[in-house]
Amino acid sequence: MNKKSCPVCKSLHTVKNGKRNGTQIYKCADCGYQFRSNKLASDEQIWSQYLQNKQTIHELAATHKVSPSTIKRQLRNISIKWVQPELNCGGFVHLDATYWGRNSGIIVALDSQTSKILYLSFIKHEKVADYEHAIESITRRNYEIRGIVIDGLKSLFIQFSSYKIQMCHFHMIQIIKRNITQNPRLLAARELQRLILGLSHTNRESFEKDYSNWKETHQATISKRSVLKNGKSRYRHRRLRSAMNSIDYYLPYLFTYQEPGCEGMPNTNNKLEGLFTDLKKNLNNHSGMREKNRKWFICGFSWHGSKLLARKKAGT
């Protein structure tokens, strides 16, 4: 006799317990759980649909003709706490943090070649100590860091001065745009914008030469001051000077990827930004989650991505 096993306790002590909407219902004699005769999708299939197909718990319940509590139970079965993976390799590291809300964020380190998440941690505020802990954790797990790509937090350039550091070109451009706007009126600002937009298509020598020529050409504009009513003076084009000062600060780190020994080093954090964008899109599909459930979702998202990456690697 082919007895139905209970999906909760796996017992074979089950009996028929009527029909509902034409579907046979069974009841477990051991735990009292009632279930349908149709075969349920696996926990991983449910998770994949919840994660990738933008389906809510109630939509999944309607699709699989089960109750929402059944879907919740299946999702809980695969909820895991993120564990930093074992490492025994090396490469270039993307390092950045992202937020949703005021006190909710994560810091992530990503391998540039394999896109493997090397480190993930939940944070409330972006602190240098969090980045220090990330790098320390990675090196402790036998990962040889050849270089780090970061997005402009100035204190990190000092803290990680022992490593090869690449300033993300995309963030560099965004910093300049924030200062001189998207469509600057000032001639000096327009020429600086053209110079910075060509950042990824030049080398250190050419950029430094063009930047020096820009400074010399527009020295009068850069140095122009306005006299205030109280007799004091200040620079007239302060946002232009702010953009210039940003370039001066980050210039030593803009072309690290072209240096000997840094072959293959990316010049942007786009790979990590893509991961953040994908994560936030999936979170938006399930808005209204509590903080605990959001953390569970992020851990599952990262675990699912790591598992797919491992499968792809095994297939190749």
C-alpha positions in Angstrom: 0.0 0.0 0.0 1.4 3.4 -1.1 1.0 5.6 2.0 1.4 9.3 1.8 4.2 10.7 4.0 3.6 13.7 6.2 5.5 16.8 4.8 6.1 18.0 8.4 7.2 15.0 10.4 7.7 12.5 7.5 5.5 9.9 9.2 3.7 7.3 7.1 0.9 7.1 9.7 -1.5 9.1 7.5 -5.2 8.7 6.7 -7.6 10.2 4.2 -9.5 13.2 5.7 -12.1 14.2 3.1 -11.8 16.3 -0.1 -11.6 20.0 -0.6 -12.4 21.5 -4.1 -12.0 18.0 -5.5 -8.5 17.5 -4.0 -7.9 14.7 -1.5 -6.9 15.8 1.9 -4.8 13.7 4.2 -4.2 13.9 8.0 -1.1 12.8 9.9 -2.0 10.5 12.8 1.3 11.5 14.6 1.4 15.3 14.4 -2.2 16.1 13.2 -1.0 18.1 10.2 -3.4 18.1 7.2 -2.0 18.2 3.7 -3.1 17.7 0.1 -2.3 14.9 -2.2 -0.7 17.0 -4.9 3.0 17.1 -5.0 4.5 20.3 -3.5 7.2 22.2 -5.2 10.6 21.9 -3.5 11.8 24.4 -1.0 14.5 25.6 -3.5 11.9 26.0 -6.3 9.7 28.1 -4.0 12.6 30.2 -3.0 13.7 30.8 -6.6 10.1 31.9 -7.5 9.9 34.1 -4.4 13.3 35.7 -5.2 13.5 35.9 -9.0 9.9 35.8 -10.2 8.6 38.8 -8.1 5.9 36.6 -6.5 4.6 37.3 -3.1 3.7 34.6 -0.5 0.0 34.8 -1.4 0.7 34.7 -5.1 2.8 31.6 -4.6 0.1 30.0 -2.5 -2.4 30.6 -5.3 0.0 29.2 -7.9 0.7 26.0 -6.0 -2.8 25.6 -4.5 -1.6 25.6 -0.9 -2.1 27.8 2.0 0.2 30.9 2.7 1.4 29.2 5.9 2.7 26.3 3.8 4.7 28.7 1.6 6.0 30.5 4.7 7.1 27.2 6.2 8.9 26.2 3.0 10.7 29.5 2.9 11.7 29.2 6.5 13.2 25.8 5.7 15.8 27.4 3.5 16.4 30.5 5.5 20.1 30.5 6.6 22.4 32.8 8.4 25.2 34.1 6.2 28.5 32.5 7.0 31.7 34.0 5.5 32.9 31.5 2.9 36.2 29.6 3.0 38.8 31.2 0.9 42.2 30.1 -0.4 42.9 32.2 -3.4 43.6 35.8 -4.3 42.7 38.7 -6.6 41.3 42.2 -6.7 38.6 43.2 -4.3 35.6 45.4 -4.8 34.7 47.0 -1.5 31.6 49.1 -0.8 28.4 49.6 1.3 24.8 50.2 0.4 21.7 51.3 2.4 17.9 51.2 2.4 16.5 53.3 5.1 18.4 55.2 7.8 20.0 52.5 9.9 19.9 49.5 7.6 22.8 48.6 5.3 25.4 46.0 4.3 29.0 46.1 3.5 30.2 43.7 0.8 33.6 42.6 -0.6 33.5 41.0 -4.0 36.1 39.2 -6.0 36.5 41.0 -9.3 37.2 37.9 -11.4 34.7 35.4 -10.1 32.0 37.8 -8.7 32.1 35.7 -5.5 31.0 37.4 -2.3 34.1 37.3 0.0 32.5 39.1 2.9 29.1 40.4 3.9 28.0 42.1 7.1 25.1 44.1 8.2 25.8 47.7 9.4 23.9 50.7 10.7 26.4 53.4 9.7 29.4 53.4 7.4 32.5 53.3 9.6 36.2 52.8 8.8 36.2 50.0 11.4 33.7 48.0 9.4 35.9 48.1 6.3 39.0 47.2 8.4 37.1 44.2 9.8 36.1 43.2 6.2 39.7 43.2 5.0 41.0 41.5 8.1 38.4 38.8 7.7 39.3 38.2 4.1 43.1 38.0 4.7 42.5 35.7 7.7 40.8 33.3 5.4 43.9 33.0 3.2 42.8 35.4 0.4 45.7 37.3 -1.1 44.6 40.9 -1.9 46.3 42.2 -5.0 44.4 45.5 -4.9 41.2 47.2 -3.7 38.7 49.2 -5.7 36.8 51.7 -3.5 34.4 54.6 -4.1 35.9 57.6 -2.5 35.6 57.5 1.3 38.8 59.5 2.0 39.8 57.8 5.2 40.0 54.4 3.5 42.8 55.6 1.2 44.9 56.3 4.3 43.8 53.2 6.2 44.6 50.8 3.3 47.7 52.6 2.0 49.7 49.3 2.2 47.5 48.0 -0.7 47.2 49.0 -4.3 44.1 51.2 -4.3 42.0 52.1 -7.3 39.5 55.0 -7.1 36.3 54.0 -8.9 36.0 56.1 -12.1 32.2 56.2 -12.0 32.2 57.6 -8.5 34.9 60.1 -9.5 32.7 61.4 -12.3 29.7 61.6 -10.0 31.7 63.7 -7.5 32.6 66.2 -10.2 29.0 66.3 -11.5 27.7 67.0 -8.0 29.9 70.1 -7.8 29.7 71.6 -11.3 26.2 70.1 -12.2 25.2 68.1 -15.3 25.2 71.1 -17.6 27.6 73.7 -16.3 27.5 77.3 -17.7 31.1 78.3 -16.8 33.6 77.6 -19.6 36.2 76.3 -17.1 33.6 73.9 -15.7 32.5 72.6 -19.1 36.1 71.9 -20.1 36.7 70.2 -16.7 33.6 68.1 -17.4 34.9 67.0 -20.8 38.3 66.1 -19.2 36.8 64.0 -16.5 34.3 62.2 -18.8 37.3 60.9 -20.8 38.9 59.5 -17.7 38.6 55.8 -18.6 40.0 56.4 -22.1 43.3 57.9 -21.2 46.4 57.2 -19.2 48.0 58.9 -16.2 50.6 60.9 -18.2 48.0 62.3 -20.7 45.5 63.1 -18.0 47.9 64.9 -15.7 49.2 66.9 -18.7 45.7 67.9 -19.8 44.6 68.7 -16.2 47.7 70.8 -15.7 46.9 72.8 -18.9 43.4 73.3 -17.7 44.6 74.7 -14.4 47.0 77.1 -16.2 44.4 78.2 -18.8 41.7 78.9 -16.2 43.9 80.2 -13.3 42.1 83.6 -13.3 38.7 82.0 -13.0 39.8 79.5 -10.3 41.4 82.3 -8.3 38.7 84.9 -8.7 37.5 86.3 -5.4 34.4 88.3 -4.3 34.5 91.0 -1.6 31.7 90.6 1.0 29.9 93.5 2.8 31.9 92.9 5.9 35.1 93.5 3.9 36.2 89.9 3.8 36.7 88.0 0.6 36.0 84.5 -0.6 36.4 82.5 -3.8 33.7 83.2 -6.3 33.6 79.8 -7.9 33.7 77.6 -4.8 32.0 74.6 -6.3 34.5 74.6 -9.2 37.3 74.7 -6.7 35.7 71.9 -4.8 35.7 69.8 -7.9 39.3 70.7 -8.6 40.3 69.8 -5.0 38.6 66.4 -5.3 40.6 65.6 -8.5 43.8 66.7 -6.7 43.1 64.3 -3.8 42.1 61.3 -5.9 44.6 61.8 -8.7 47.2 59.4 -7.3 44.6 56.6 -7.2 42.9 57.1 -10.6 45.3 55.1 -12.7 46.4 52.3 -10.3 44.9 49.7 -12.7 47.4 50.7 -15.3 50.5 50.1 -13.1 52.7 47.1 -13.4 51.4 44.1 -11.4 47.8 45.4 -11.6 46.9 43.8 -14.9 43.2 42.8 -14.8 42.4 45.3 -12.1 39.0 47.0 -12.8 38.7 50.8 -12.7 35.1 50.9 -11.4 33.0 49.2 -8.8 30.3 48.5 -11.4 30.2 44.8 -10.7 29.4 45.5 -7.1 26.9 48.2 -7.9 25.2 45.8 -10.2 24.8 43.3 -7.3 23.4 46.1 -5.1 20.9 47.1 -7.8 19.7 43.5 -8.2 19.4 43.1 -4.5 17.3 46.3 -4.0 15.0 45.4 -6.9 14.3 42.1 -5.3 13.7 43.8 -1.9 11.3 46.3 -3.5 9.3 43.4 -4.8 8.6 42.4 -1.2 8.3 45.9 0.4 7.1 46.1 4.0 9.3 43.4 5.4 10.4 43.6 9.0 14.1 44.1 9.7 14.5 40.5 10.7 12.9 39.2 7.5 14.9 41.6 5.4 18.1 40.3 6.8 16.9 36.8 6.2 16.0 37.7 2.6 19.5 39.3 2.0 21.2 36.2 3.4 19.1 34.0 1.2 19.7 36.2 -1.8 23.5 36.0 -1.3 23.4 32.3 -0.6 21.4 31.7 -3.7 23.8 33.7 -5.8 26.8 31.9 -4.4 25.2 28.5 -5.1 24.4 29.4 -8.7 28.0 30.6 -9.1 29.3 27.4 -7.7 27.1 25.4 -10.1 28.3 27.4 -13.1 32.0 26.9 -12.0 31.4 23.1 -11.7 29.8 23.1 -15.1 32.8 24.7 -16.8 
